[in-house]
Amino acid sequence: MASFALPDTMPALVWEAPRQMTLRRVPRPIPQPDEVLIKVAYVGICGSELSGYLGHNALRVPPLVMGHEFSGEIAALGANAQALNPALQLGQPVTVNPMVFCGQCESCLQGQTHLCANRRLIGAHRPGAFAAYAAAPAWMVVPLPAALPLRAGALTEPVACGIRAWRWAGDVTGISVLVVGAGTIGLLSMQVLRLNGAAQVFVSDSDPQRLAAARELGAVTFNPRQVDVPQAVREATGGRGVPVAVDAVGKAVTREQCVRAARPGGRVILSGLHEEVSTLPIADIIRREITLHGSFCYTQADFQEAARLLTAGQIHLGPWIVEAPLAEGGSWFEKLCAENPGQVAKVLLVP
């Protein structure tokens, strides 16, 4: 195994029970022959991890080191790592596609690696990057261009989620689109949609500061506490509604808003996972032939496109990114679970 001089232990933020995060000293991961060890530079807090933190997500079981949106530098290479991914070198800046796929099942062989029957998420099924070091399979490690700062590289994963939502939206050239939710995925999705030709993007959120961020990025915004969002969208589109609506929250109310705002024959992209089960106005969906499409995760191509957009400087979240020491991670989880966390679209923890 090729490596730099490495410590035997490291700090890690351990989720131990609902609403309980503790900074502990734990053994450093030892990469297996087919793995890479990464010295973590930045790791983002994802909305799905907030539901896990609250105990509302069956995917995550404590005790667990979460963290799947991250960037860093290669600190060690397993014996077979370079054979599996020849581009990898010690000290290289990288990010990781955290949805580990097997490459052998039917979905993988069809190129749908994100739907792998044996998929394992870093930070859920195996330890993640809320730590000084994280291990990952070599074939999931994505080298980053030297021109892309590691801070921006940590956004590759959530940008890829926005790209996946756009792919299911189809050709959006010249049309109006609704994005419900101005959190990280909502703000990134709206930017991807605009980059791919959407004439107008409506964004709905109840947080005034997040709405301000969406407006700065070019959206027309609505606050559901002040207006009926589907009605406001219809009024803004001559009574028709939008051809595409994206739910980037995942609650019953936001999913229904998207359905109601869609025009007849329109498409609703379901990306948010806040509630695992919710009701929908099925009779209305049938009578107006609304298409519902789940948008989960990302393919390898989506991930590469995300890195390209970030490197080209076409995605912007900078003013709404907060950096904080890993030791403050627990308090940031609490803040982000509050109803109004403030002017922040993404928290990046720094080990």
N, C-alpha and C positions, 0 to 999 in steps of 0.2 A: 504494500500500500504506500503510495507516494503522499507525503504530507509535510506541512510545516511543524514546528514544535507546538504541541497542543496541550492545554491543561486537562487534567483528569476529571475535573468537575466544572460546573458552570451554573450561572443563575438562570432560573426558569420560572415563569409565571404559571402556577398550577391551579387549575379549576378543581376545587375539592368538593363542592356541593352547591346547590342553587344559591347565587349571590355571594359566593365565597371564593375569592381569588387570593392566593398566597404566593409571595415571592420566596422561592426555596433554592437551596444549593443542591443540585442533582448531578448524577454521573453524566459526563458528556457522551453523546451517541458515538458508537464505534461503527463506521460504515462497513457494510457487508461487501463482498467482492464486486457486486453489480451496482453499488451505491456510490454517492458522492456526499462528502461532508461540506456543508456551507456555513461559513461564518456570517451570521445574520447581520445585515446593516439596518434594514427597516422592515417592519411587519405591521400590516394594517389590521384594524379591528373590523370584522365583517358583520353585517346585520344578522346573518344566520347564527353567528357566534353569540350575539346578544340574546337570542331566544334560547340557545343552549345554556348560557350563563344563568338565565332565569329558571331553567329546568323545564322548558317547554319544547325541547327538541330531542326526540328519541334517538337521533343519530349519534349524539355525543353522550358519553357515560363517564362520570368522574371516578377517580382522579384522572385528569387529562391535561396535557399541554396542548392548547389549541394553537391556531395561527396558520393560515394557508395562503395569505397574500403577502409575499415577501421577496426581498432581493438581498444579495450579499456577494461574497467572493468565495471561490472554491478553496477550501482549506485542506482537503485530503481527497484522494481518488482511490476507490477500491481497485483491486487487482484487475478486474475485467471492465472497469468503467469506460476507459477510452476505446476499447474494442466495441462497446455498445453505442458510444457517442464520441466519435473521433474528434469532434470540435472542442472537447473539454481540456482545459489546462489549469494547473495550479495558479491561484491568484486571479483567475478570470472572473469578471463581473457577470452574474447570472441571476435569473429568476427561475421559478419552478412552476410547471403545470401541476397543481396538487392533486388532480383527479387521476390517480394512477390506474392505468388500464393493463389488461393482460396481453393484448395483441393477438389472441388466439380464438376468441369466441366469435360468434356470428356477427355481432355488432362491430367488433374491432375489424374484422375482415372486410366489412362493408364501409369502413372509414368513419364509423360512428363511435369513435373511441370513448366519448363521454357517456355513452349508453352501455358500456362494457358490463357484461353480466357479473364480472368479478371485480368491479371497480372498488378502489379503496382511497378515501380522502385523507391526505396528510392533514393533521390537526383534528381528526375525528377518529379514524380507524387506527391511526398510528400517531406518535408524537409529532407536534407541529413546531412552529417557528417563534412562539412566544418564549424565546430562549436565546442564549448567545450562539448556539450552534444547532443545526438541523440536518438530518440525513434524508436523502431522497434518491430514488432509483435514477440511474444515469440517463435513461432514455426520456425522463420527464424534465431534465434540466435544460433550460433555454439560455444560451449565451446572449448577453446584452451588448449592443454596440458601445464602443468607448465614448461616443457622443451623448449617450443617454445617462444622466445622473442616476445613481442607485435609488435616490428618493422617488424619482419618477418611475423607475423600473418596478418598484413595489406595487404600482397601480396596474400592471399588466393584466393581472387576473380579473379585477373588476371591469376593466375596459373590455376584456374578452367577453364578459357577460353581456355588456351592451351591444357588442358586435353580433352576438348570437341572436339577441332580440331583433336587431335590424334584419338579419338574414331571414327570419320567419315573417317579418313585416313585408318582405318583397320589395318591388320597385316603388320607392316613395317619392320619386321625382315629381316635383310640382304639386304635391298634395299636402293637406293638413293632417297632423298627427297629434294625438293626446298621449301624454305620459303622466300617469298618476303616481306621485311620490317624487320628491326632490331630494332624496337622500343620495348616497354615492351612485347607486346603479341608475337611478332616475336621471341625475345630472349627466352621467356618462352616456346613457342611452340617447338622451335628447341631442347631445353633441354628435354622436355617430349618425343619427337620423338626419341632422342638418348637413353634415359633411356629405351625405349620400343623396342630397337633393330635396329633402322635405322643404316645402315652401314656408310652412309655418308649423311650429310646435307649441301646443298648449301644454302647460305643466300645472298640476294641481298639488297643493300641499297645505297643511294647516299651520305650518311654522313660517312666520313672516320673514325670518332671516334666510331660510332656505329658498323661499320664493324670490327674495332679493337676489340671491346667487343665480337662480334660474333666469331672471330677467337680464342680469349682466351678461349671461351667456346667449341671450337672444330669444328667450321664450316669452310667450304671452301667458300670464299666470292667473290662476284662480285660487281663492281660499275657500274650501268647502264649509267653513264656519260663517262665511259671508254670502255665498251664492250657492245655488244648486248647480253643481259642476256640469252634469250632462245637459241641463237646460242652457247654461251659459255657452257651452260648446256648440249646441245647435243654433243658437242665436248668432254666433260668430261665423257660422258656416251656411247661412241662408236657410236654416231649418233642416238641413240634411243630416248633420252629424259628420264624424270623421271616418275615412276609409280604414284607418288603423288606430287602435288604442292599446297602449302598453301599461299593464299593471306592474309597477315596480315596488309594491308594498306587500300585497298578499293577504289582505283582510277581506271578509265578506263584503263590507261596504265598498272597498276600492274595486273589487272585482265586478260588483254590480254597477258601479259608476262607469266602468269601461264598457260594459254591455249596453247600458242606456245611452252612452255618448256615441256609440258606433252607428253608422248609417246602415240602412238595409243592404245586406250582402257584405257588410264590413267584416274586419278581422280583429280579434282581441288576442293579444299576446300576453300570456300569463307567466310572469317571471318571478314575482315576489312569493316568498315562502313563509310569511309571518304566521299564518294559520294553516294547519295541515288539512283541515276540513272546513268547508263553508257552503252555504246555500247559494244557488244561482237562479235567476228568473228563466227557467228552462223553456217555458211556453213562449216567452218573448224571443228567445234565441231561435227557436224553431220557426216561428211565424215570420221572422225577419231574415232568416237564413244567415245568422251570424256564425262565423267560424271561430272556434276557440282553439288556440294552439299553445301548448306548453313550450317554454323556452328554458332549457336546463343547461347550465354550465357552458361548455365551449368545446370545439374540436381543436386539434393541433393547429389547423389553418387559422381559426379564430384567434388563437393565442399569438401566432406569428404576426397577424394583422394588427393586433393590439400593440405589440412592440414597435411595429412600423409607424403607426400613428403617433405614438408617444415620442419616438425618435424624431419624427418630422415636426414636432411641436404643434400638432393639430388638436390635441386634447388638453384642456385647461381645467385644473382644480386648485392650482397653487394657492390663491388667497384664502381658500377654505380648508386647507390642510393644517392640522395641528400635529406637531412633533412633541413627544413626551417620553421620558425615561421609562424603561420596562417596569421599574419599581412602582410607577404611578398607574400601571395598567388596571389594577382593581378599581381605583377611584374613577378612571375613565369609563370603565364598563358601567358603573353606577350612573355617571352623568349621561351617557348615551342612552340609557334605559329610561331617563326622565322624559317627560312629555316635550319639553323645549330645551334641548341640550345646548343651544346657542349657535353662533355662526361657525359651524364646523360641518364639513361634508365627509371628512375622513380623518381618523386619528392614526398616525403612524407611530408605533412604539420603537424605541431605539435601545437595544440591549447594551 
